Amino acid sequence: MARKLVMGNEAIALGAIHAGVNLVSGYPGTPSTEVLETVAKQNPGDIYVEWSVNEKAALEVAAGAAYTGARSMVTMKQVGLNVASDPLMSLAYIGVKGGMVILVADDPGPISSQTEQDTRHFAKYANLPVFDPTTPEEAYEMIEEAFDFSETYQIPVIFRPTTRICHGCATVDIREGRRVQRREGFVKDPKWTIFPKLSYENHLKIEALARELSNVFSTYGRNAVEGSGDQVIVASGVAYTYAKEALTSLQASCRLVKLVTANPFPKDFARSFLQSASQVLVLEELDPVIEEELTRLCGEDGLPLTICGKHTGHTPYAGEYSTEALLEIISSYLSVPYERPSLPPPPALPVRPPVLCAGCPHRASFYAVKQAMKGQDAVFTGDIGCYTLGNAKPLDMVDTCLCMGAGITIAQGLSRMEPNKKQIAFIGDSTFFHTGIVGILNAAYNETDITVVILDNSTTAMTGHQPHPGTGRTMMGDISEKIDIEALVKACGVKCVKTANPLHLKEAVAAVSEAASFSGVSVVIFRSPCIALFKPAVKMEIQDSCINCKKCIREIGCPAITTDEGRVHIEPSLCYGCGLCSQICPVHAISGGDSK
């Protein structure tokens, strides 16, 4: 056994490896991404690892492996579970043979997500057990228990770390070796094929199993009570860790309950502390899942208790918790004196809105479309990725952003209601493979007049540069056939397809103009690699002939272009030599780089 300082996601991955996982699939999404990446990096050689094209495909791949008796894990963030919900609901009815863990990282805050949704609702909706670790150390231990639990009851289980568990660091005792699982292999059986009659029968079994699992979780050792007294605090996830730290700081005593299995709810365990409690405070990030279960249980048992939490206004509904936030909540609840430390106010931080990187080809793509559509009534629908940042001024080129792949289909709805406006949909290459293909098919089949701009930067940039079907490389390190986006959209029925380098401005504007004038579905593929994939060969420089008109600053908003003592200046440490600025300078006072 070795002690290592690891990130929570690394701890989960190492725990899964030790537990004998055979297959790991997933789709990158912060805060979950490093779990799969760590398995790939630490792979002892007998684990199959893949980035799937989306979460639905990933879950189905993992389910197929679990049908053989193998242990499988699928990784995603909370919004990814929306994509995977179709197979998830049916899999809950069918079950598995080998242990299958569905790791879904929730993002209170939210810090890097478009929603703050709570995966525990999905667990309840699907009638699946959920494990909610409170520290990276516990996540390492608990992931193996989740596999064992899944295998014992032959159902998939949800493992729900949140951002601070995923990205927090701790010293963990890493076990040596790896469990070896005996696998019978896939055995043909009618139970693997879901039919209405079987669904009805299995639904009854699921409900019965939920009652059984409630009893099992009531004796699960990680659900625990610490301290004494009739005042009770019930906490889950990282909120438990914060609460423990807050109680230590306050030097206060009460009963602190750690509840890590919100579904099926451990009723008997809850009764053990409710019956002798005078008041109860529930601390849980996101939704009042445990709070509502405790309130319901008090109603069932006729206990005259008020469960304090989100519904009573004691804790906030939205945002993530912290030790500092819980100090005030707990001190008020326990009537313990607490004074916020009087520290001098920190200096005001400069306003730093998120922007596209200097040299990012997406900036050039947006600018080319903007120039091509100048004077025309157009709507620009966006998508999930780095290019969502195209909404910021001075580009101002993202009018809508809903979820992955939706830019293409929202443009179709807009087009049907407002046919006199030109609809331009932006989507990245990885997102195109994830969910965009169906949107292209729908537009071609229904003969919708839209232009789709595919921003091909040869990577999944937003989540850390993972490979995808268009990169020609798999997570196992193998070289694969690159999927040709141009050939794919043509196969979907698109007649007008243009490919251009967005950093060659005239060529890029011409490609957009031609595609936008086409009646029907048209596609522009802007192909230029993400700046993280190469080192700049040259830098752009301002020449003495600069008239200081600042058009380069006003038009594209590149963070490398600033002013120094009132004069335009290009910061060499930020410049990637893309050359876009030189192509818009009216007096050609910028030189260097790729300025064709």
N, C-alpha and C positions, 0 to 999 in steps of 0.2 A: 504494500500500500504506500502510495506517495502523496504528500500534501502539495497541492498546487493552487496558486492564485488564478482563478478562472472567471470569465464572464458567465452569467447565468445560462445563456444559450449554449456556451461551451460545456457547462456542467451537465445540462440536459442531454446533449449529444454524447458525451462520454458515458453517462449513465445508461443511455440506450445501447451503446456499443457493448458495455459490460453485460447488459441484460440479454444480449444475443440477438439484437435486431438483424434481420436478413435483408430487408429492402427499405429504403427511405426515398420518398418522392415528395415533391412540393412545388410551390411557386414562390419566388422571392417577394417578400413584403415586410418592411420594418414594422414591428420589432422582432420578427421571427427568423430572419434570413440566416443568421450565423449558425443556427442549429444544423441545418442540412450541410452548410459549408464545412462545419467542424467534422461532421461524420465523414465527408469526402476526404478531408485533409488527414484524419486519423484512421482512415479505413484500413483494417488489418489485411484486406485483400479479398474477403469473402462477402462483403456487403455490396449490393447493387444500389447505386445512388443516381437519381436523375432530377433535373429541373424539368418538370412537365410543362406543357404549353399553357395550362391554366389549372386552377385548383380542382375543378371537376374531374379532369383527366387524372390528376395526381391521386385523388381519393379513390378513383376506380382502379388505378394501377395497384395501389396499396391493398385494396379489397381483394383483388385477384390473387395477390401473394398470400393474403391471410386465408383464402379458401384452401390453400394447399397445406395449411398448418404452419406456415412460416410466420415469423414475427415481423410486422411491418409498421412503419410510422409515416404519416403524411404531415407536412408542415405548411402553415399559412398564417396570415394575420386575420383579424376579425372580419374585415370586409370580404376576404377570400372565401370565408365560410358561406357567404351568400351565393357565390358562384357554385360551391360544392353542395349546396343544400338538397338538390334533387337526388343524387345518389345517397346522401347521408340519411334521408328519411326512409328510403327503401331498405338500406343496409341495416337500419335499426330493427326492421322486421325480419330480415333474412338471417342476420347474425354472421359470425365468422368461425373459423376453426382455430387458427393461430392467433396470438395476441396482436391486436391492432390498436395503436394509439393515434388519435387525431389531435395533433398539437395546434392549437389556435391561440395566438398571442393577442390579447386585448390591449388597447392603447388609450388608457385614461388620459385626459387632457383636452382633446387629443393632441399628441405631439407630432405625429407624422401620418395622419389619416384623415379621410373625409367624413368619418363618423366616429362616435364615441359609444358604439353599441356594445352590449354585454352578452358574451357567448353563453353565459349560464342559462339565458332564456332558450337558446337553441337546444341546449342539453335537455331542458325540461320538455320542450316541444317534441323532441325526438325520442324522449324516454331513454336517454343515455346517461351513464354515470359521468360526473365531472370531478376532476382533481384540481385543486387550487393551491399551489405551493406558496409558502410565505417567505422563503429565502432561497438564494441559489443553492445553498447546501441541502435544503430539504428537497428542492427540485431534482437534484442529483439522485437522492435516495428514492424519491416518490415515483420517478419515471419507471423504474424497474417494478415497483409495486403495481403501477398502472398496467404494465404488460401482463403481469401475473393475474391480476384481476380480470382483464379482458379474456385471457386464455381460460380461466376457471369458469367464467359464466358465458363464454362464447359470444360476446357482444363487443363491438368497438367501444372505446372509452375516449372521452374528451379530456385533454390536458391543457389547462388554461393559465399559463404564466402571463403576467402583465408586464408593461414596459420596464418598470424598475426591477423586476425579477430577471427579465431577459438581459438587460444591459447593466445591471449591478454586478459588482465583482465581490468574490469571497474566497477564502481559503478552504478548499474541499479535499477530503481524504478520498483519493481516486484509487479504486480497487484494481488490482492486476488481474489479468486473464479475462476470459469471455465465456459466458454460459453457452453451452452447445445444446440446441434444441433438436429432438428427434422429430422428423416430419414424415407423416404417412403419405403425403402427396394429395393431389386432388382426387377425390372419390366421387363418381357420379351419383347424384341423389336428387330426387324431385324437390328437395327443400331449397336448392340453389335457384330455382325458377319461380319467380313470384307470380301468383295468380290471385284473383279476388278472394276465392275461398280460403287459400292459404293465408292471405293477408288478414282476413277476419280471425282465423284461428290464432295466428301469431300475435295479433293485437291483444287478444285476451291473455296470451302467455306473457307479453311484455308488461302488461299492467300487473299481473301476478308477480313477475320478477321484480318490478319496481318496489313492491311492498316487501319482498324478501331482502332486496338490497338496502332498503331503509334500515332494516334490522342489522344487516352486516355492517353498514357504516356507523351504526350506533356503538359498535365495539371496535371500530377502526382506531388503532393506537394514536394516529396523528390528530384526531379530534380529541382535544384535551382541555382540562380545567386546571388553572393555576390560581393560587391564593385562596382567600377566604372572605366571608362577609356576605351580606344580603344585597349589596350593590354589585351588579354584574355588567361587564362589558363583553360583548361577543364580537369577534373580529375575524376577517378572512383575508387571504392573500397578503400583500405587502402591508395592508392596514394593520394587521396583527403585529408585525415587526415595529411599525411606527408607534402603535399603542403601548407596546412593551417599553420602548425607549422613553415615551412620554411619562409613563407611570414611574419609571426610575428617576427621571428628572424632577418630578413633582414630589417624590418620596411619599407617594400615596399608595394605599392598599385597597384592593377590592378583588372580586373574582374575575379573572381574565380567561375567557373561553376562546380557544382556537378552533375554528370550524373550517375544514378544508374540503368538505364534500357537500356542496350545496344541493346536489341532485344525485340520486333520490335523497330527500331530506332525512337526516337521522333523527326521527321523532323521539325515540326513547332516550337518546343521548341528550336532546334538548330538554325533555321533561326532567332529567336529573338535576338540572340547574334552575329551571323555571320555577319549580314547586317551592323552593326555599328563597326565592328572590323577592326583594321589595321593589326594585326597578331594574330595567334592562336598557342598555344603550348598544346599538348595533353600528359597527364601523365597517363599511364595505364600499369599495370604489365602484362607481357607476350606478347600477340600479338597485333598488331595495329588495333584492331577491330573498336574502335571509330574513330581513326585517318582516316581510310579508308572510313568510312561512311561520315565523315565531308568533306573529299576531294571529294567524289562522289557528295555530296550535293552542294558544291561550283561549280562543273562542271555543274550540272543540272540548277542551278540558274544563272550561268555566273558571279559568284563573283570572282574578281581578288585577291584571297587570297592564300597564301602558308600555308598549315597546317603543322606545325613543329611537329616532333615526331620521331618515329623509322625510317621511310623511309627517312627522311632528315638527319639522324645522330645526332639529338639533344638528343635522349634518347636511352639507350641500348635495344637490343632485348631480351636478356636473363638475368636471375637472378632477385632477388627481389629488391625492392627499399627500401630506408630509408630516414629519414629526412635529414641526412648528405649528402646523394647523391643528393637529390633534391635541397639542398642549392646551390650547384655549378651550377646545370642545370638552376634553376630559376634566379639566379643572372646574369648568362651569357645572358639569354633570355631577361631579363628586363634591362640589362646594369646597374645593381646595384653593387657597390663595395662589395666584400666579400673576406675575408682572412680566410683561414683555420686556426683554432686555433693552435698555435705552442706549442704543448705539448711534454714533454719528451717522447721518444720512450718507449713503454712498454717492460718489459723483455720478451725475447723469450719464448714462451710456448713450453713445451716438445712435441715431436711428439707422438701422441696417435692414431694410426690407430685403427679402430673398430675391435674388436676381439670377438670370442665366449667367454662366461662367463667361469670362472674357474668352473670345475665340470660339464660343459654342456655335456649331453650325445651325442650330435651331434659330438663333437670332437672324442669321442670314436668310433662312427659309421664310420666317415671318415677314422680314422686310421685303423680300422679293414678291410675296403674295400681296403685301400692302401696296407696293408700287404698281403691280399688275392690275389691281382692283380699284385704283384711285379714281374717284369720280363715279363709281358704280355703287348701287345699293346692295350691300353684301352683309351676311351674317357669318361669323367665324365660330364654329362649334369646336370646343377643345376636348381634351381627354386627360387621363391620369398619367403623369410622368413629369420629367423635368420641364417639358414644354408647356405645362400649365402656367409656368411663370411668364409666358408670353402675354398674360393678361395685364401685366404692369406697364405703365407708361415708361418710355414714349412709344413702345410697340403697340400696346392696347389691341391685341389681336386674338384674345380668347373671350368670347361672349358667353359661353356656357361650359360647364364641366360637371358631369353627374357621376359617372362611374366608368370603369374600364370598358372601352369599346362603344360607349353610348354616343360619342360625338358623331359617328357615322349615321346612326339610326335617328338621333334627334334631328339631324340635318334633313332627314327624309320627311319627318313630321312637319318641320317648318316649311319645307318646300311645298308640301301638299296644301298648306293653308295660305302661304304667301308665295305663289309661283312667280311673281314679278321680281322677287329678290333672289340674288345668287347665294347659294349655300355652299360654304367652303368648310370641310371638316378636316381637322388635324388629328393625326394619330401616329404614335411611335412604332418602330418596327417590332419591338417585343410585345407591345399592347395589340398590334395588328394580329400577331400569331395567337395571342391570348383570347381575344374576343372580337377582333375586328373583321375576321373573314366572314362570319355570319351576316354582319351588317352590309358588307360588299355584295354578298349573294342576294340579300333582300332587296337592295337598291337595283341591282341588275335585273332580277326577276320581275320587279314591279315597275321597271323603266322610269326610275326617279331621276330628275335632273339635279344632280349634285356633283361637286368636285371634291375628291378625297385627296388630301396631301399626306403622304406617308413619309415620316421623318426617319430615315434609315441611318442611324449612327453606329450600327454594328455592335450593339450591346444593350443590356438592360441597365441603363445608366443610373436611374434614380435610386435603386436599392443596392448598388455596389458593383455594377459591371459583371453581372452573371451572363452566361451564354444563353442563347435561344436558338430556335431552328434555323435562323438566318445566318448564324455565325460559323457554322461548320465545325463546331466543337461541342462535346457533351460534358456533363459533370463528372463522368468517369475518366475524362482525359482523352477519350477517343476522338479521332477525326471522322466527321460524318459529312454526308453530302449536304451542301448548303441548299436550303430551300429558296428557290428563286421567286422573289416577291412579284416581279413583273410577270413571269409565267403563271403564277398562281392567280393574280387578279384577272388576267386574260382568260384563264380557265373558268373563272367565275362568271364570265360573260361580259367583261368590260372591254369596249371597243377602242377607247381612246386612252392610251397609257403613255406618259412622258417621263423620261428619266433625266435628271440634271444634277449638277453639283451646285448646291446653293451658294457656295463661296464665289462662283462665277456669276455675278449679278445679272448681266445682260442675258445670258443663256437661261438663267433661272426665271427671270421675269417673262421671257418669251414662252417658256414651257407652261407657265401658269396661264398666261393670256390665251394660248391655244387651247388648253384643256378647259378653261372656263367658258370659252365660246362654243364648245361642243354641246349639242343637245342630247342629254342623257347622262349616264354615269361616266365620269372621267376620273383618271387617277394621275397624280403627279408624284413620282418617287424622287425625293431629294436625298441623295446619297453622299454622306461625308462623315468620317469617323468622329466619335466623341473625343474631345481633347485629352481625356485621361488615357487614351490608347496610344498616344505618341508624344514625343518631345518636340517642341518648336525648333525648327532649323534656323529661322530668322525672326527678327522683331520689326515691328513697324516704327517709323520715326517721323517726327514733324520737321518739315524743311523750313528754311527761312522765308520762303514764299507764302507761308500761311497768312491769310488775311484775318484770322481770328474770328471768323463768322460763326464758329461753334456748331455748324451743321452736323458735324460728326458726333457731337454730344447730344444734340436735340433729336436726331433721327433714330439712333440705334441704342443708345443707353448702355454702351459697353463699359463695364467697370474699370477697364484699363485706361480709358480716356477721361482725363480730369483737367482741371485748370490749376496752374501754378503761377501765382502772382498775376492773375488775370489772363494768362496766355494758355492756350491749349497745350496739354502735355500728355504723352503716352507713357505710362508706368511700365518700364521694361520687365519688372518682375511678374507682371500679370499678363503681358501681351503674349499671344500665341501665334502672331504673324498670319492671321487668317486673311487679311487684306480687304475685308469688307469696307473699312473706313476709307481706304484709299480710293475705292470705287465710287464713293458718294461725295468726295471732296470736290467742290466746284472749280478749284484752281490747281488740282493735282499736287497738293503740297504734302502728301503723305506717301512715303515710299517704303519698299521692302516687302517681304512676305509674298504670299500668293495673290497677286493683284491683277490677274488676267482679266 
